[in-house]
Amino acid sequence: MKRVTGIGGIFFKCKDPEKMKQWYQTHLGFGAEQYGTKFDWREEADSTKEGYTLWSPFSDKTKYFEPSPSDFMINYRVENLEALVEELKKEGVTILDKVETYDYGKFVHILDIEGNKIELFEAA
């Protein structure tokens, strides 16, 4: 089973997300959308398939990364999220929530062996 297919997003805590987005926009040319910057790309094996990677600063007060004490969270793109979750359960991986489905894809959160929260994402 193919597991991770790429990085879907990089999320990190900072004191002032709006100032952070503006700094990256001014100095590095990032967009400053509501959730950060979306980097669009096409799949190498099939250039008709599009994807994106999201760069997103969060408030240092966010609870979204809990129960992890880390200041970052990585979102990994996967194929067949439900089947992967079943395999991870068999392997004893901590699954934090149930698979949630939105019009743009499916998500679930897990913990690695050091307690870092990881977001798994299957694009719609």
C-alpha positions as CSV (number, residue, x, y, z in Angstrom):
1,M,0.0,0.0,0.0
2,K,1.3,3.4,-0.9
3,R,1.2,5.6,2.1
4,V,2.4,9.2,2.0
5,T,2.4,10.8,-1.4
6,G,3.7,14.3,-0.5
7,I,3.5,17.2,1.9
8,G,0.1,18.8,2.0
9,G,0.9,21.5,4.4
10,I,3.3,23.0,7.0
11,F,1.7,24.6,10.0
12,F,3.5,26.4,12.8
13,K,2.8,28.5,15.8
14,C,3.9,32.2,16.0
15,K,3.1,35.2,18.1
16,D,1.3,37.1,15.4
17,P,0.1,35.1,12.3
18,E,-1.0,38.2,10.4
19,K,2.4,40.0,10.9
20,M,4.1,36.7,10.0
21,K,2.1,36.4,6.7
22,Q,2.8,40.1,5.9
23,W,6.6,39.6,6.5
24,Y,6.7,36.5,4.2
25,Q,4.6,38.4,1.6
26,T,6.9,41.5,1.7
27,H,10.3,39.7,1.8
28,L,9.7,36.4,0.1
29,G,6.7,37.0,-2.2
30,F,4.2,34.7,-0.4
31,G,0.5,35.3,-0.8
32,A,-1.3,36.4,2.4
33,E,-4.6,34.5,2.1
34,Q,-6.7,33.7,5.2
35,Y,-5.0,30.4,5.8
36,G,-1.5,31.4,4.6
37,T,-0.1,30.6,1.2
38,K,-1.2,27.8,-1.2
39,F,1.5,26.5,-3.5
40,D,-0.1,24.9,-6.5
41,W,1.6,22.1,-8.4
42,R,0.9,19.3,-10.8
43,E,1.7,15.6,-10.3
44,E,4.8,14.4,-12.1
45,A,3.4,11.1,-13.2
46,D,0.2,12.7,-14.6
47,S,0.4,16.5,-15.2
48,T,-3.4,16.7,-15.6
49,K,-3.7,16.1,-11.8
50,E,-3.3,19.2,-9.7
51,G,-2.4,19.6,-6.1
52,Y,-1.2,22.1,-3.6
53,T,0.9,22.5,-0.4
54,L,-0.3,24.9,2.2
55,W,2.0,27.1,4.4
56,S,0.1,28.3,7.4
57,P,1.1,30.2,10.5
58,F,-1.1,29.7,13.6
59,S,-1.4,31.8,16.8
60,D,0.9,30.5,19.5
61,K,-2.3,30.2,21.6
62,T,-3.9,27.7,19.2
63,K,-5.3,24.5,20.6
64,Y,-5.3,22.9,17.1
65,F,-1.9,21.2,17.6
66,E,-3.0,19.5,20.9
67,P,-2.3,17.1,22.5
68,S,1.1,17.7,21.0
69,P,3.3,20.2,22.8
70,S,5.2,21.0,19.5
71,D,5.1,24.3,17.7
72,F,4.6,22.7,14.3
73,M,2.4,20.2,12.6
74,I,2.9,18.7,9.2
75,N,0.1,17.7,6.9
76,Y,0.9,14.7,4.7
77,R,-1.0,13.8,1.5
78,V,-2.0,10.2,1.3
79,E,-4.0,7.9,-0.9
80,N,-7.0,5.9,0.4
81,L,-7.1,7.4,3.9
82,E,-9.7,5.0,5.4
83,A,-7.6,1.9,4.5
84,L,-4.4,3.6,5.8
85,V,-6.1,4.4,9.1
86,E,-7.1,0.7,9.5
87,E,-3.5,-0.3,8.9
88,L,-2.2,2.3,11.3
89,K,-4.6,1.0,14.0
90,K,-3.3,-2.5,13.5
91,E,0.2,-1.2,13.9
92,G,-0.7,0.5,17.2
93,V,-0.4,4.1,16.0
94,T,-2.4,6.6,18.1
95,I,-5.4,7.8,16.0
96,L,-6.7,11.1,17.6
97,D,-10.0,11.4,15.8
98,K,-12.3,10.0,13.2
99,V,-11.9,10.7,9.5
100,E,-13.6,13.9,8.6
101,T,-14.8,14.6,5.0
102,Y,-15.1,18.0,3.4
103,D,-15.8,19.0,-0.2
104,Y,-12.0,19.4,-0.8
105,G,-10.9,16.2,1.0
106,K,-10.6,13.9,4.0
107,F,-8.6,14.4,7.2
108,V,-7.5,12.5,10.3
109,H,-4.9,13.2,13.0
110,I,-2.4,10.9,14.5
111,L,0.6,11.1,16.8
112,D,4.2,10.0,16.1
113,I,6.3,8.2,18.6
114,E,7.4,11.5,20.2
115,G,3.9,12.9,20.5
116,N,4.0,15.2,17.5
117,K,0.5,15.6,16.0
118,I,0.4,14.8,12.3
119,E,-2.5,15.6,9.9
120,L,-3.2,13.1,7.1
121,F,-5.0,14.4,4.1
122,E,-6.6,12.7,1.1
123,A,-7.6,15.3,-1.6
124,A,-11.1,15.0,-3.1
